[in-house]
Amino acid sequence: MNNEQKSVLILVCALLVIIVLCILYLSGWFQHGIGLVNNPESTLFSSEGISFTCPAGWFLSTVGDVNNPHPVDLGNTLELNYFLEHSVNCFESGFVNVVWADKKIDLNKRIDERYQELIRVALPHTTTINSFSKSNLVFNGFSAVKADYSYTTDFGPSGIEPGGPVTTTYIGEIIVFNCGERSVVLSFDSLTSQKALNESFFGQIKNSFKCE
């Protein structure tokens, strides 16, 4: 086999590998292999009385160490009274995080902590809070405190990655309430440009959310 034949064989093998990887990715096997499965149908999450529906096509993952709760560290700028114990994410075009702890918390204080989190989460990049408004509401039968917010993160001259945007603006909300002797925090975030797209998905999660 001469060098030209070897080159052709290598090219054919490379193309076959690329085709196989594409098939695996589209079928969901590749995402499963790295721990992310795009669910073709809505997925019901249920644990310890907390339940909600993660929309079809979105990813569902649980994080956090339930056996080793620890205080959320914001540099001791606030009198923290919140402990991360259980956490689950539901995400695709938007990002939803549900956290609950086996203790009641000061709802207004937790909302104030969120303001500081928005600034600190992007460090060492710079975040500017464009708006942050707090209100009281009844969420699925529970007295809750809610904050609607918008913030812009400056990722520097190179953006998130080479050629990426220098600044990105996000919009979101956080809902906090006590359910019996536990506390629940729901946060919803998306790019401002995808707000309209995510409204129905976020609504599906809110409407299906239960704490028993």
C-alpha positions in Angstrom: 0.0 0.0 0.0 1.5 3.3 -1.1 1.4 6.6 0.8 -1.6 7.9 -1.3 -3.6 4.8 -0.5 -2.8 5.1 3.2 -3.9 8.7 3.2 -7.2 7.8 1.6 -7.8 5.0 4.1 -7.0 7.4 7.0 -9.5 10.0 5.6 -12.2 7.3 5.2 -11.7 6.1 8.8 -11.8 9.7 10.2 -15.1 10.3 8.3 -16.6 7.1 9.7 -15.6 8.1 13.2 -17.2 11.5 12.8 -20.4 10.0 11.4 -20.6 7.5 14.3 -20.1 10.3 16.9 -22.8 12.4 15.2 -25.3 9.5 15.3 -24.5 8.8 19.0 -24.9 12.5 19.9 -28.2 12.8 18.1 -29.5 9.6 19.6 -28.7 10.8 23.1 -26.0 8.2 23.9 -23.2 10.7 23.9 -25.0 13.1 26.3 -25.8 10.1 28.6 -22.1 9.1 28.6 -21.2 12.5 30.0 -24.1 12.6 32.4 -26.4 14.8 30.4 -29.6 13.3 28.9 -31.9 15.4 26.8 -35.3 14.1 27.7 -37.6 13.8 24.8 -40.6 13.9 27.2 -41.4 15.9 30.3 -39.7 14.5 33.4 -41.2 14.5 36.8 -38.7 15.2 39.6 -39.9 14.1 43.0 -37.9 13.9 46.3 -38.9 14.2 49.9 -42.1 16.0 49.1 -40.6 18.4 46.6 -41.8 17.8 43.0 -42.1 19.6 39.7 -42.1 18.8 36.0 -38.9 19.5 33.9 -40.0 20.3 30.4 -39.5 18.0 27.4 -36.1 18.5 25.8 -34.5 19.9 28.9 -31.8 18.4 31.1 -32.4 17.4 34.7 -29.6 17.0 37.2 -29.1 16.9 41.0 -26.2 18.5 42.8 -25.0 19.2 46.3 -24.1 17.0 49.2 -27.2 16.3 51.2 -25.2 14.6 53.9 -22.8 17.6 54.5 -24.8 20.8 54.5 -22.7 23.9 54.5 -23.3 27.7 54.7 -23.4 29.6 51.4 -20.2 31.7 51.5 -20.6 35.3 50.4 -17.5 36.6 52.1 -19.4 37.3 55.4 -20.9 40.5 54.0 -24.3 39.4 55.3 -25.6 37.6 58.3 -26.1 34.3 56.5 -28.8 31.9 57.8 -29.2 29.7 54.8 -27.7 26.2 54.4 -27.5 24.3 51.1 -28.8 20.8 51.6 -30.7 19.7 48.5 -30.4 21.0 45.0 -31.7 20.1 41.6 -31.3 21.8 38.2 -33.5 21.8 35.2 -32.0 23.6 32.2 -31.8 24.0 28.4 -32.4 27.5 26.8 -33.0 28.7 30.4 -31.7 27.6 33.8 -33.8 26.7 36.8 -32.4 25.8 40.2 -34.4 24.5 43.1 -32.8 24.4 46.5 -34.4 23.3 49.8 -33.2 23.0 53.3 -34.6 21.4 56.4 -35.0 24.6 58.3 -37.1 27.8 58.1 -35.3 31.0 57.0 -35.8 34.7 56.9 -37.3 35.2 53.4 -36.3 38.8 53.0 -32.8 38.2 54.1 -32.5 35.4 51.6 -33.6 37.7 48.8 -31.0 40.3 49.9 -28.3 37.5 49.7 -29.4 36.9 46.1 -28.4 40.4 45.2 -24.9 39.8 46.5 -24.7 36.4 44.7 -25.4 38.0 41.3 -22.4 40.3 41.8 -20.1 37.6 43.1 -21.0 34.6 40.9 -19.2 36.1 37.9 -15.9 37.0 39.6 -13.3 37.8 38.4 -15.5 39.3 35.7 -17.6 42.4 36.4 -21.4 42.3 36.9 -23.7 45.3 36.9 -27.2 45.0 38.4 -29.6 46.7 36.0 -32.7 46.2 38.1 -33.7 44.4 41.2 -37.3 44.7 42.6 -38.7 42.7 45.5 -42.4 41.9 46.2 -44.6 39.6 48.3 -46.8 37.0 46.7 -48.7 33.7 47.2 -46.9 31.0 45.3 -48.9 27.8 45.0 -50.6 28.4 48.4 -47.4 29.5 50.2 -46.6 33.1 51.4 -43.5 33.9 49.5 -41.1 36.7 48.7 -40.0 37.3 45.1 -37.3 39.3 43.3 -37.2 40.2 39.6 -33.8 41.2 38.4 -31.6 41.9 35.3 -27.9 42.0 35.3 -25.1 42.4 32.7 -21.7 40.6 33.0 -18.6 42.0 31.3 -16.3 39.1 30.3 -13.5 41.3 29.2 -12.0 42.0 25.8 -12.0 38.4 24.7 -15.6 37.6 25.7 -16.7 34.2 27.1 -14.5 32.6 24.5 -12.5 33.9 21.5 -14.9 35.8 19.3 -17.7 35.6 21.9 -19.7 38.5 23.2 -17.9 41.0 25.5 -21.0 41.6 27.6 -24.0 39.5 28.2 -27.3 40.5 29.8 -29.4 38.1 31.8 -32.9 38.3 33.3 -34.3 36.2 36.1 -36.3 35.9 39.2 -36.1 34.2 42.6 -39.0 32.9 44.7 -38.4 32.0 48.4 -40.9 30.5 50.8 -41.1 28.3 53.9 -42.9 25.0 53.6 -43.6 23.6 57.0 -40.3 23.4 58.8 -38.2 23.6 55.6 -37.3 26.4 53.2 -37.5 26.4 49.4 -35.7 28.7 46.9 -36.5 28.7 43.2 -34.4 30.7 40.8 -35.1 31.2 37.0 -32.5 32.7 34.7 -32.1 33.1 31.0 -30.5 35.4 28.4 -32.6 38.5 27.9 -32.8 37.6 24.2 -34.4 34.2 25.2 -36.9 35.5 27.8 -39.9 35.1 25.5 -38.8 31.5 24.6 -38.5 30.5 28.2 -41.6 32.0 29.7 -43.8 28.9 28.9 -41.1 26.5 30.1 -40.7 28.4 33.4 -44.5 28.5 33.7 -44.7 24.8 33.4 -42.2 24.3 36.2 -44.0 26.9 38.5 -47.5 25.5 37.9 -46.4 21.9 38.6 -44.3 22.7 41.6 -45.4 21.1 44.9 -44.0 21.0 48.4 -45.7 18.6 50.8 
